[in-house]
Amino acid sequence: MKRLIVALGLVALSFTLSQKVMAAEDWKQKWENTLAAAKKEGKVVVYGEVTPDARTLLGAAFMETFGIPIEWVAGKSAELATKYLAERSAGLKNADAFHMGIASSINLMKPKGAVVPLEPYLILPEVKDPTAYLYDRVPGLDKEMTLIALNFAYTSYIAVNTTLVKDGELKSYKDLLHPKWKGKVVLFDPLIPSAATGWATFMIGKAYGLEAGTKFLRDFVATEPMTIKDVRQQVEWVARGKYAIGVGVQHALVSDFKKAGAPLDMPRFAEGGNINPASGFIQLPPNPAHPSAAIIYLNWLLTDKGQAMYAQGFSSPSVRKGVQVKDLDPIKVAKPGEKAFLADEEWFRLQTKGLPLFKEIFQPLQQ
């Protein structure tokens, strides 16, 4: 009987090992077949809000790795979404992948069925392994996994002139209400979809909740911050000391000014901050012009090498553990153990739902 049990155990072990070997062979064969087909297709066409430097870096690396050129269709996210949807209605298949803002995706692309779940197209084991990523999961931004994040940039939404605001003076967002800052704060207009809208959403969502967050925002408005509609001028005013604090700033601009020697920083707050990929994620259409090349591009972007190129091109933290980015500004990196909330689809829907409330709260500053 014992011999029979041992024999059955060995058979079961052999069967399990055989399955693992077959699985390994299956993904390798699938990858090789997909890559061969992608090379025959000849290119991958990417619609995206991507900087020229990032396009150059990614294009060169992808070409070097696979011998497949990237053809870029660059522009603002909303414009690209409108362009693609018009092409789709006309029966044209031009696009293979998208790098668009989450607003354009959720409001324009997803309701039209213009993007597909990406999980079935993940082939490489290193790409499918959830433990390879920060927060131990493939970084999908919606339940259907039609959006996968490609960078995890941290923001507290607040920039300060370090010659006017001492280290530790702002520990909580509520410190903005101190009388000493009256007349010394410049706020980007929260009624324009922006980082300022994200900040207001953070106050009613993660920081304080709807009731307490609404009260905080009303109290903040009572301090009479200056409002502005030019994101660059906002940061420039803080850099020059015209205002001590900027609220709702773009962290990428703050980093640019810091590199140029401006006395700027973005404090950390007890209530935490947001992880916001902005346009740093990928989507695929249901009928790509070059379907195999699109799959290769998707998988490559989520490998260590692809992530290193993407993160360097966007100067943002990678979604994968252990990927280093040269000269990365520490204001963009969530510190171990600090509160950091991912700006996912649910977050964006809260932001959209909050717009009428924000209009009511911030209307006095528009006069």
Buried (B, 14 or more C-beta within 10 A) or exposed (E): EEEEEEEEEEEEEEEEEEEEEEEEEEBEEEBEEBBEBBBEBEBBBBBBBBBEEBBEBBBEBBEEBBEBBBBBBBBEBBBBBBBBBEBBEEEEBBBBBBBBBBBBBBBBBBEEEBBBBBEEBBBBEEBBEEEBBBBEEBBBBBEBBBBBBBBBBBBBBBBBBBEBBEEEBBEEBBBBBEEEBEEBBBBBBBBEBBBBBBBBBBBBBBBBEEEEBBEBBEEBBEBEBBBBEEBEEBBBBBBEEEBBBBBBBBBBBBBBBBEEEBBBBBBBBEBBBBBBBBBBBBBBBEEBBBBBBBBBBBBBBBBBEBBBBBBBBBBBBBBBEEBEBEEBBEBBBBEEEEBBBBBBBEBBEBBBEBBEBBEEBBEEBEE
